[in-house]
């Protein structure tokens, strides 16, 4: 029982850091995709995250 409460305490204590990390990762990926689309940088557009469905 102590293990569960310590895990919950860990997530309560670090909730803001996880949220900030997720926001930074989202903005980074959004910027990377935007740069790839605007300047048509193929290595960015060929990443699995930015590939359109059905390609490859």
PDB file as gemmi writes it, atoms N, CA and C in Angstrom:
CRYST1    1.000    1.000    1.000  90.00  90.00  90.00 P 1                      
ATOM      1  N   UNK A   1       0.808  -1.179   0.000  1.00  0.00           N  
ATOM      2  CA  UNK A   1       0.000   0.000   0.000  1.00  0.00           C  
ATOM      3  C   UNK A   1       0.865   1.262   0.000  1.00  0.00           C  
ATOM      4  N   UNK A   2       1.982   1.190   0.666  1.00  0.00           N  
ATOM      5  CA  UNK A   2       2.888   2.337   0.729  1.00  0.00           C  
ATOM      6  C   UNK A   2       3.478   2.639  -0.642  1.00  0.00           C  
ATOM      7  N   UNK A   3       3.684   1.571  -1.443  1.00  0.00           N  
ATOM      8  CA  UNK A   3       4.253   1.756  -2.779  1.00  0.00           C  
ATOM      9  C   UNK A   3       3.303   2.551  -3.674  1.00  0.00           C  
ATOM     10  N   UNK A   4       2.019   2.273  -3.589  1.00  0.00           N  
ATOM     11  CA  UNK A   4       1.033   2.985  -4.405  1.00  0.00           C  
ATOM     12  C   UNK A   4       0.968   4.450  -4.010  1.00  0.00           C  
ATOM     13  N   UNK A   5       0.984   4.737  -2.723  1.00  0.00           N  
ATOM     14  CA  UNK A   5       0.904   6.133  -2.293  1.00  0.00           C  
ATOM     15  C   UNK A   5       2.183   6.888  -2.648  1.00  0.00           C  
ATOM     16  N   UNK A   6       3.325   6.208  -2.639  1.00  0.00           N  
ATOM     17  CA  UNK A   6       4.560   6.894  -3.024  1.00  0.00           C  
ATOM     18  C   UNK A   6       4.576   7.188  -4.520  1.00  0.00           C  
ATOM     19  N   UNK A   7       3.980   6.280  -5.332  1.00  0.00           N  
ATOM     20  CA  UNK A   7       3.873   6.547  -6.771  1.00  0.00           C  
ATOM     21  C   UNK A   7       2.941   7.718  -7.027  1.00  0.00           C  
ATOM     22  N   UNK A   8       1.812   7.760  -6.327  1.00  0.00           N  
ATOM     23  CA  UNK A   8       0.875   8.868  -6.495  1.00  0.00           C  
ATOM     24  C   UNK A   8       1.519  10.170  -6.043  1.00  0.00           C  
ATOM     25  N   UNK A   9       2.275  10.113  -4.963  1.00  0.00           N  
ATOM     26  CA  UNK A   9       2.958  11.301  -4.466  1.00  0.00           C  
ATOM     27  C   UNK A   9       3.994  11.780  -5.477  1.00  0.00           C  
ATOM     28  N   UNK A  10       4.691  10.842  -6.131  1.00  0.00           N  
ATOM     29  CA  UNK A  10       5.683  11.197  -7.149  1.00  0.00           C  
ATOM     30  C   UNK A  10       5.026  11.938  -8.304  1.00  0.00           C  
ATOM     31  N   UNK A  11       3.880  11.429  -8.774  1.00  0.00           N  
ATOM     32  CA  UNK A  11       3.206  12.073  -9.899  1.00  0.00           C  
ATOM     33  C   UNK A  11       2.582  13.401  -9.492  1.00  0.00           C  
ATOM     34  N   UNK A  12       2.087  13.495  -8.274  1.00  0.00           N  
ATOM     35  CA  UNK A  12       1.543  14.776  -7.803  1.00  0.00           C  
ATOM     36  C   UNK A  12       2.644  15.819  -7.713  1.00  0.00           C  
ATOM     37  N   UNK A  13       3.805  15.394  -7.236  1.00  0.00           N  
ATOM     38  CA  UNK A  13       4.914  16.329  -7.052  1.00  0.00           C  
ATOM     39  C   UNK A  13       5.487  16.807  -8.386  1.00  0.00           C  
ATOM     40  N   UNK A  14       5.486  15.948  -9.393  1.00  0.00           N  
ATOM     41  CA  UNK A  14       6.134  16.275 -10.665  1.00  0.00           C  
ATOM     42  C   UNK A  14       5.153  16.524 -11.804  1.00  0.00           C  
ATOM     43  N   UNK A  15       3.879  16.749 -11.487  1.00  0.00           N  
ATOM     44  CA  UNK A  15       2.862  16.930 -12.523  1.00  0.00           C  
ATOM     45  C   UNK A  15       3.197  18.112 -13.425  1.00  0.00           C  
ATOM     46  N   UNK A  16       3.647  19.211 -12.867  1.00  0.00           N  
ATOM     47  CA  UNK A  16       3.962  20.396 -13.675  1.00  0.00           C  
ATOM     48  C   UNK A  16       5.143  20.141 -14.604  1.00  0.00           C  
ATOM     49  N   UNK A  17       6.126  19.398 -14.128  1.00  0.00           N  
ATOM     50  CA  UNK A  17       7.291  19.098 -14.962  1.00  0.00           C  
ATOM     51  C   UNK A  17       6.915  18.195 -16.132  1.00  0.00           C  
ATOM     52  N   UNK A  18       6.043  17.205 -15.884  1.00  0.00           N  
ATOM     53  CA  UNK A  18       5.585  16.337 -16.971  1.00  0.00           C  
ATOM     54  C   UNK A  18       4.777  17.123 -17.987  1.00  0.00           C  
ATOM     55  N   UNK A  19       3.919  18.004 -17.511  1.00  0.00           N  
ATOM     56  CA  UNK A  19       3.114  18.829 -18.412  1.00  0.00           C  
ATOM     57  C   UNK A  19       3.974  19.751 -19.244  1.00  0.00           C  
ATOM     58  N   UNK A  20       4.964  20.371 -18.622  1.00  0.00           N  
ATOM     59  CA  UNK A  20       5.869  21.261 -19.349  1.00  0.00           C  
ATOM     60  C   UNK A  20       6.692  20.482 -20.367  1.00  0.00           C  
ATOM     61  N   UNK A  21       7.153  19.300 -19.998  1.00  0.00           N  
ATOM     62  CA  UNK A  21       7.911  18.463 -20.931  1.00  0.00           C  
ATOM     63  C   UNK A  21       7.078  18.048 -22.131  1.00  0.00           C  
ATOM     64  N   UNK A  22       5.808  17.691 -21.890  1.00  0.00           N  
ATOM     65  CA  UNK A  22       4.918  17.323 -22.994  1.00  0.00           C  
ATOM     66  C   UNK A  22       4.659  18.523 -23.895  1.00  0.00           C  
ATOM     67  N   UNK A  23       4.489  19.704 -23.311  1.00  0.00           N  
ATOM     68  CA  UNK A  23       4.254  20.918 -24.096  1.00  0.00           C  
ATOM     69  C   UNK A  23       5.471  21.271 -24.944  1.00  0.00           C  
ATOM     70  N   UNK A  24       6.661  21.158 -24.384  1.00  0.00           N  
ATOM     71  CA  UNK A  24       7.889  21.448 -25.128  1.00  0.00           C  
ATOM     72  C   UNK A  24       8.056  20.452 -26.277  1.00  0.00           C  
ATOM     73  N   UNK A  25       7.802  19.170 -26.022  1.00  0.00           N  
ATOM     74  CA  UNK A  25       7.908  18.162 -27.086  1.00  0.00           C  
ATOM     75  C   UNK A  25       6.899  18.431 -28.192  1.00  0.00           C  
ATOM     76  N   UNK A  26       5.670  18.824 -27.822  1.00  0.00           N  
ATOM     77  CA  UNK A  26       4.634  19.123 -28.813  1.00  0.00           C  
ATOM     78  C   UNK A  26       5.029  20.312 -29.680  1.00  0.00           C  
ATOM     79  N   UNK A  27       5.507  21.374 -29.055  1.00  0.00           N  
ATOM     80  CA  UNK A  27       5.898  22.572 -29.812  1.00  0.00           C  
ATOM     81  C   UNK A  27       7.092  22.267 -30.710  1.00  0.00           C  
ATOM     82  N   UNK A  28       8.049  21.467 -30.233  1.00  0.00           N  
ATOM     83  CA  UNK A  28       9.201  21.090 -31.048  1.00  0.00           C  
ATOM     84  C   UNK A  28       8.763  20.311 -32.285  1.00  0.00           C  
ATOM     85  N   UNK A  29       7.897  19.319 -32.093  1.00  0.00           N  
ATOM     86  CA  UNK A  29       7.434  18.517 -33.233  1.00  0.00           C  
ATOM     87  C   UNK A  29       6.575  19.340 -34.184  1.00  0.00           C  
ATOM     88  N   UNK A  30       5.778  20.241 -33.644  1.00  0.00           N  
ATOM     89  CA  UNK A  30       4.970  21.115 -34.486  1.00  0.00           C  
ATOM     90  C   UNK A  30       5.863  22.016 -35.333  1.00  0.00           C  
ATOM     91  N   UNK A  31       6.897  22.580 -34.725  1.00  0.00           N  
ATOM     92  CA  UNK A  31       7.840  23.419 -35.468  1.00  0.00           C  
ATOM     93  C   UNK A  31       8.609  22.628 -36.507  1.00  0.00           C  
ATOM     94  N   UNK A  32       9.022  21.420 -36.155  1.00  0.00           N  
ATOM     95  CA  UNK A  32       9.762  20.583 -37.097  1.00  0.00           C  
ATOM     96  C   UNK A  32       8.905  20.242 -38.309  1.00  0.00           C  
ATOM     97  N   UNK A  33       7.652  19.883 -38.080  1.00  0.00           N  
ATOM     98  CA  UNK A  33       6.756  19.583 -39.191  1.00  0.00           C  
ATOM     99  C   UNK A  33       6.475  20.799 -40.049  1.00  0.00           C  
ATOM    100  N   UNK A  34       6.337  21.953 -39.420  1.00  0.00           N  
ATOM    101  CA  UNK A  34       6.088  23.188 -40.168  1.00  0.00           C  
ATOM    102  C   UNK A  34       7.280  23.546 -41.041  1.00  0.00           C  
ATOM    103  N   UNK A  35       8.474  23.446 -40.493  1.00  0.00           N  
ATOM    104  CA  UNK A  35       9.689  23.723 -41.270  1.00  0.00           C  
ATOM    105  C   UNK A  35       9.802  22.748 -42.440  1.00  0.00           C  
ATOM    106  N   UNK A  36       9.511  21.476 -42.189  1.00  0.00           N  
ATOM    107  CA  UNK A  36       9.564  20.478 -43.259  1.00  0.00           C  
ATOM    108  C   UNK A  36       8.582  20.767 -44.375  1.00  0.00           C  
ATOM    109  N   UNK A  37       7.389  21.240 -44.028  1.00  0.00           N  
ATOM    110  CA  UNK A  37       6.381  21.548 -45.047  1.00  0.00           C  
ATOM    111  C   UNK A  37       6.718  22.826 -45.809  1.00  0.00           C  
ATOM    112  N   UNK A  38       7.130  23.863 -45.102  1.00  0.00           N  
ATOM    113  CA  UNK A  38       7.381  25.154 -45.761  1.00  0.00           C  
ATOM    114  C   UNK A  38       8.554  25.061 -46.723  1.00  0.00           C  
ATOM    115  N   UNK A  39       9.664  24.498 -46.259  1.00  0.00           N  
ATOM    116  CA  UNK A  39      10.857  24.436 -47.098  1.00  0.00           C  
ATOM    117  C   UNK A  39      11.021  23.092 -47.802  1.00  0.00           C  
ATOM    118  N   UNK A  40      10.010  22.232 -47.705  1.00  0.00           N  
ATOM    119  CA  UNK A  40       9.993  20.929 -48.374  1.00  0.00           C  
ATOM    120  C   UNK A  40      11.272  20.128 -48.126  1.00  0.00           C  
ATOM    121  N   UNK A  41      11.618  19.988 -46.874  1.00  0.00           N  
ATOM    122  CA  UNK A  41      12.795  19.217 -46.472  1.00  0.00           C  
ATOM    123  C   UNK A  41      12.369  17.749 -46.376  1.00  0.00           C  
ATOM    124  N   UNK A  42      12.846  16.950 -47.317  1.00  0.00           N  
ATOM    125  CA  UNK A  42      12.352  15.583 -47.474  1.00  0.00           C  
ATOM    126  C   UNK A  42      12.674  14.681 -46.289  1.00  0.00           C  
ATOM    127  N   UNK A  43      13.840  14.841 -45.656  1.00  0.00           N  
ATOM    128  CA  UNK A  43      14.161  13.931 -44.562  1.00  0.00           C  
ATOM    129  C   UNK A  43      13.230  14.151 -43.380  1.00  0.00           C  
ATOM    130  N   UNK A  44      12.722  15.358 -43.227  1.00  0.00           N  
ATOM    131  CA  UNK A  44      11.746  15.603 -42.160  1.00  0.00           C  
ATOM    132  C   UNK A  44      10.402  14.997 -42.554  1.00  0.00           C  
ATOM    133  N   UNK A  45      10.008  15.220 -43.796  1.00  0.00           N  
ATOM    134  CA  UNK A  45       8.711  14.727 -44.243  1.00  0.00           C  
ATOM    135  C   UNK A  45       8.673  13.206 -44.347  1.00  0.00           C  
ATOM    136  N   UNK A  46       9.826  12.553 -44.442  1.00  0.00           N  
ATOM    137  CA  UNK A  46       9.882  11.094 -44.517  1.00  0.00           C  
ATOM    138  C   UNK A  46       9.931  10.426 -43.145  1.00  0.00           C  
ATOM    139  N   UNK A  47       9.970  11.208 -42.071  1.00  0.00           N  
ATOM    140  CA  UNK A  47       9.909  10.618 -40.734  1.00  0.00           C  
ATOM    141  C   UNK A  47       8.537   9.964 -40.553  1.00  0.00           C  
ATOM    142  N   UNK A  48       8.467   8.831 -39.858  1.00  0.00           N  
ATOM    143  CA  UNK A  48       7.182   8.129 -39.715  1.00  0.00           C  
ATOM    144  C   UNK A  48       6.071   8.989 -39.114  1.00  0.00           C  
ATOM    145  N   UNK A  49       6.422   9.922 -38.279  1.00  0.00           N  
ATOM    146  CA  UNK A  49       5.418  10.778 -37.646  1.00  0.00           C  
ATOM    147  C   UNK A  49       4.738  11.702 -38.649  1.00  0.00           C  
ATOM    148  N   UNK A  50       5.463  12.156 -39.661  1.00  0.00           N  
ATOM    149  CA  UNK A  50       4.941  13.130 -40.609  1.00  0.00           C  
ATOM    150  C   UNK A  50       4.521  12.509 -41.942  1.00  0.00           C  
ATOM    151  N   UNK A  51       4.680  11.204 -42.089  1.00  0.00           N  
ATOM    152  CA  UNK A  51       4.316  10.526 -43.329  1.00  0.00           C  
ATOM    153  C   UNK A  51       2.803  10.434 -43.461  1.00  0.00           C  
ATOM    154  N   UNK A  52       2.260  10.734 -44.629  1.00  0.00           N  
ATOM    155  CA  UNK A  52       0.809  10.591 -44.792  1.00  0.00           C  
ATOM    156  C   UNK A  52       0.401   9.120 -44.777  1.00  0.00           C  
ATOM    157  N   UNK A  53      -0.807   8.819 -44.351  1.00  0.00           N  
ATOM    158  CA  UNK A  53      -1.252   7.423 -44.318  1.00  0.00           C  
ATOM    159  C   UNK A  53      -1.227   6.805 -45.715  1.00  0.00           C  
ATOM    160  N   UNK A  54      -0.719   5.597 -45.805  1.00  0.00           N  
ATOM    161  CA  UNK A  54      -0.665   4.884 -47.073  1.00  0.00           C  
ATOM    162  C   UNK A  54       0.642   5.052 -47.818  1.00  0.00           C  
ATOM    163  N   UNK A  55       1.501   5.986 -47.389  1.00  0.00           N  
ATOM    164  CA  UNK A  55       2.797   6.145 -48.050  1.00  0.00           C  
ATOM    165  C   UNK A  55       3.750   5.134 -47.426  1.00  0.00           C  
ATOM    166  N   UNK A  56       4.418   4.349 -48.264  1.00  0.00           N  
ATOM    167  CA  UNK A  56       5.314   3.257 -47.878  1.00  0.00           C  
ATOM    168  C   UNK A  56       4.491   2.150 -47.332  1.00  0.00           C  
TER     169      UNK A  56                                                      
END                                                                             
